[in-house]
Amino acid sequence: MFRHQGKSRTLKHNLQIATILSFVAGIVNVTGFLAFSQLTTNVTGHFALFISDVANFEFWKGTVYFLYIFSFLFGSFLSSFLIEKFRDNKKLNVFFLPTLIECLILTSIGLFTNLAETQYSDLIVCSLLFAMGLQNSLVTKISNAVVRTTHLTGLFTDLGIELSQLFFPKTHPNTKHIKSTIKLRIYIICFFFLGGFIGGFLYSRLDFKLYTLIIGAIFLLASLFYDDMRYSLIRTKRRYNQRKNY
C-alpha cells in the first residue's frame, strides 16, 4: 500500500493506506484537542483566528496561529522533499522516512510530555501539526491526490458531489468509478471517526493522556513494516519462480 504508485496503484491499495492514516489522524485530532484545546490535524480554524488577530492589530497574539500554519506547511514541504530526494533510490522505500519521522514525533510527545509537566503547549501543537503535514503530503503523493486523511471538509464536499452524480447516469456514465471513490471516502470518514472515538476513550476514560499518541505511532509502524515484509515476500517468490522456470 505504501510502494505502489501511478498505474500500478489500485482501489485496494488506497483503501488500505486510507484506513490506517485516517485512523491515526483521528487519534491525533481528538488527543490534541483534549490536551490543548487546539486543532492539530488541519489549519483552517487557525487561519481564521490568525486573520482575526491581525484585523484587531493584535499581531503578537496572532503569531502563534501563524506558527501553527507554518508548521503544517513545513511538514508537507519536508515530506515531499524527502520523497523527491530519494525517489531514484531503488533500495529505499521513499515513503519510509516521512512515516518514521511522524512516528518519532508522536512517540516523543507521548513519552516526554507525560514524564514531566510541560510548559510548552504551543510547541507541542506545532509538532503535531508538523506531523500531520508530513502525513497529508505523504498520502497525497502516494495516491496521486486521491486520498486525504487529516481533515474532513474536502472529503464531505467531494462525497456530496459524487453522491449527486449517481442520480445523473447520462452525464456521468462511469458509475463504477464514482461508486469506488464514494467507498474510499466513506472508509476515510469512518476510520477517522473510529480513531477519534478510540483516542478520546483512551485519553479520558482510561487516563492515557498523551500516551494515546503512541498508539497511533504503533499502528503506523506496524503498517509500514507489514508492507515491507509483504513486498519482500513477493520479491522472493518472484525470484524463486524465475529460477524454477529456468
Legacy VTK file of the C-alpha trace (Angstrom):
# vtk DataFile Version 3.0
C-alpha trace
ASCII
DATASET POLYDATA
POINTS 246 float
0.000 0.000 0.000
3.000 2.346 0.515
5.051 1.349 -2.523
2.561 1.194 -5.387
2.258 4.386 -7.402
0.809 5.530 -10.694
-0.953 2.947 -12.860
0.020 0.078 -10.555
-1.986 1.614 -7.724
-5.462 0.159 -7.204
-8.522 0.983 -5.096
-7.448 -1.732 -2.645
-4.097 -0.013 -2.063
-5.814 3.324 -1.472
-8.327 1.765 0.918
-5.538 0.140 2.926
-3.478 3.291 3.383
-6.581 5.449 3.874
-7.851 3.336 6.772
-4.503 3.359 8.575
-3.669 7.029 8.146
-7.189 8.363 8.751
-7.365 6.245 11.910
-4.093 7.764 13.141
-5.266 11.267 12.196
-8.456 10.713 14.182
-6.407 9.781 17.245
-4.160 12.843 16.874
-7.119 15.147 16.252
-9.027 14.216 19.417
-5.952 13.800 21.628
-4.576 17.196 20.612
-7.911 18.890 21.188
-8.497 17.285 24.593
-4.968 18.071 25.744
-4.519 21.607 24.391
-7.971 22.735 23.134
-6.428 23.230 19.688
-7.000 21.595 16.314
-3.930 19.537 15.469
-4.750 17.947 12.099
-5.679 20.952 9.928
-5.109 24.700 9.790
-8.467 26.087 8.593
-9.544 27.283 12.053
-6.064 28.577 12.874
-6.024 30.662 9.712
-9.338 32.285 10.676
-8.024 33.086 14.167
-4.796 34.464 12.715
-6.703 36.808 10.386
-8.951 37.853 13.290
-5.978 38.835 15.446
-4.313 40.697 12.585
-7.555 42.563 11.838
-7.660 43.632 15.501
-3.998 44.727 15.320
-3.006 42.050 17.859
-0.042 40.947 15.772
1.915 39.307 18.591
-1.116 37.300 19.689
-1.655 36.124 16.121
1.945 34.920 15.823
1.164 31.574 17.454
-1.508 30.800 14.844
0.944 31.728 12.106
3.402 29.243 13.624
0.695 26.571 13.635
0.027 27.166 9.937
3.730 27.261 9.099
4.361 24.001 10.994
1.777 22.158 8.881
3.218 23.741 5.730
6.792 22.831 6.658
5.764 19.247 7.427
4.148 18.990 3.998
7.228 20.513 2.362
9.693 18.209 4.127
7.689 15.076 3.341
7.521 15.917 -0.363
11.192 16.968 -0.394
12.345 13.648 1.085
10.182 11.654 -1.329
11.566 13.525 -4.344
15.131 13.369 -2.996
15.184 9.575 -2.645
12.771 8.670 -5.455
15.523 7.168 -7.630
16.925 5.054 -4.796
15.552 1.611 -5.674
16.767 0.046 -2.417
14.899 2.500 -0.200
11.176 2.797 0.296
10.920 6.575 -0.235
7.828 6.767 1.980
9.660 5.220 4.922
11.420 8.401 6.106
8.354 10.703 6.398
6.404 7.946 8.147
9.287 7.241 10.533
9.611 10.949 11.387
5.887 11.112 12.135
6.170 8.058 14.395
9.115 9.581 16.260
7.207 12.836 16.827
4.085 11.097 18.149
6.130 8.762 20.369
8.336 11.566 21.732
5.346 13.736 22.624
3.572 10.781 24.217
6.570 9.840 26.341
8.241 13.073 27.388
5.208 15.275 27.981
3.792 12.688 30.370
7.022 12.234 32.291
7.062 15.866 33.338
4.535 18.663 33.269
5.204 20.693 30.143
5.071 24.472 29.832
5.418 24.436 26.051
1.963 23.501 24.832
2.271 25.670 21.703
5.456 23.854 20.729
3.681 20.502 21.084
0.762 21.701 18.970
3.251 22.843 16.322
4.898 19.419 16.414
1.570 17.639 15.943
0.634 19.914 13.046
4.061 19.290 11.523
3.458 15.531 11.791
0.040 15.853 10.166
1.562 17.964 7.382
4.039 15.141 6.810
1.222 12.603 6.666
-1.058 14.617 4.405
1.718 15.273 1.890
2.827 11.639 2.062
-0.584 10.152 1.288
-1.256 12.796 -1.375
1.964 11.829 -3.173
1.312 8.097 -2.869
-2.284 8.200 -4.079
-1.820 10.940 -6.689
-4.059 13.304 -4.683
-6.898 10.750 -4.443
-6.596 10.224 -0.664
-6.523 12.931 2.041
-6.646 11.807 5.654
-6.060 14.676 8.084
-9.286 16.665 7.668
-12.839 16.015 6.502
-14.075 19.271 4.932
-12.945 18.421 1.413
-13.985 14.806 1.864
-17.591 15.690 2.671
-17.627 18.137 -0.240
-16.383 15.500 -2.698
-18.698 12.891 -1.226
-21.701 15.166 -1.702
-20.723 15.863 -5.308
-20.212 12.194 -6.142
-23.459 11.109 -4.485
-25.330 13.661 -6.591
-23.645 12.345 -9.756
-25.228 8.923 -9.225
-28.613 10.497 -9.997
-27.407 11.611 -13.436
-26.056 8.499 -15.223
-26.409 10.134 -18.635
-23.930 12.911 -17.864
-21.829 10.743 -15.532
-21.887 7.245 -17.093
-18.833 5.898 -15.215
-20.868 4.878 -12.161
-18.404 2.128 -11.248
-15.601 4.646 -10.739
-17.898 7.032 -8.856
-19.013 4.261 -6.505
-15.401 3.247 -5.832
-14.432 6.821 -4.866
-17.544 7.090 -2.677
-16.487 3.869 -0.950
-12.996 5.272 -0.408
-14.295 8.500 1.131
-16.705 6.648 3.413
-13.830 4.469 4.628
-11.723 7.544 5.419
-14.580 9.249 7.288
-15.451 6.122 9.273
-11.873 5.354 10.298
-11.215 9.000 11.167
-14.255 8.805 13.428
-13.112 5.448 14.844
-9.631 6.823 15.566
-11.167 9.847 17.265
-13.513 7.693 19.322
-10.742 5.345 20.465
-8.393 8.275 21.082
-10.998 10.035 23.219
-11.764 6.841 25.127
-8.085 6.133 25.846
-7.324 9.750 26.747
-10.283 10.380 29.047
-11.728 7.099 30.233
-8.524 5.088 30.626
-6.495 8.195 31.536
-3.787 7.508 28.935
-3.435 11.261 28.372
-0.790 11.944 25.718
0.365 8.324 25.798
-2.582 7.875 23.427
-0.393 9.275 20.648
1.928 6.286 20.997
-0.959 4.020 19.925
-1.113 5.966 16.666
2.645 5.602 16.184
2.412 1.849 16.778
-0.272 1.500 14.093
1.870 3.475 11.658
4.996 1.416 12.311
3.092 -1.871 12.151
1.562 -0.967 8.783
4.918 0.174 7.408
6.767 -2.991 8.447
3.891 -5.171 7.277
4.077 -3.502 3.875
7.850 -4.010 3.690
7.606 -7.654 4.756
4.860 -8.318 2.218
6.903 -6.640 -0.511
9.975 -8.710 0.411
7.952 -11.938 0.316
6.536 -11.078 -3.106
10.023 -10.344 -4.464
11.395 -13.576 -3.017
8.523 -15.552 -4.524
9.105 -13.972 -7.938
12.816 -14.802 -7.822
12.041 -18.369 -6.829
9.561 -18.772 -9.681
12.049 -17.304 -12.162
14.773 -19.742 -11.078
12.287 -22.583 -11.146
11.316 -21.754 -14.738
14.948 -21.748 -15.802
LINES 1 247
246 0 1 2 3 4 5 6 7 8 9 10 11 12 13 14 15 16 17 18 19 20 21 22 23 24 25 26 27 28 29 30 31 32 33 34 35 36 37 38 39 40 41 42 43 44 45 46 47 48 49 50 51 52 53 54 55 56 57 58 59 60 61 62 63 64 65 66 67 68 69 70 71 72 73 74 75 76 77 78 79 80 81 82 83 84 85 86 87 88 89 90 91 92 93 94 95 96 97 98 99 100 101 102 103 104 105 106 107 108 109 110 111 112 113 114 115 116 117 118 119 120 121 122 123 124 125 126 127 128 129 130 131 132 133 134 135 136 137 138 139 140 141 142 143 144 145 146 147 148 149 150 151 152 153 154 155 156 157 158 159 160 161 162 163 164 165 166 167 168 169 170 171 172 173 174 175 176 177 178 179 180 181 182 183 184 185 186 187 188 189 190 191 192 193 194 195 196 197 198 199 200 201 202 203 204 205 206 207 208 209 210 211 212 213 214 215 216 217 218 219 220 221 222 223 224 225 226 227 228 229 230 231 232 233 234 235 236 237 238 239 240 241 242 243 244 245
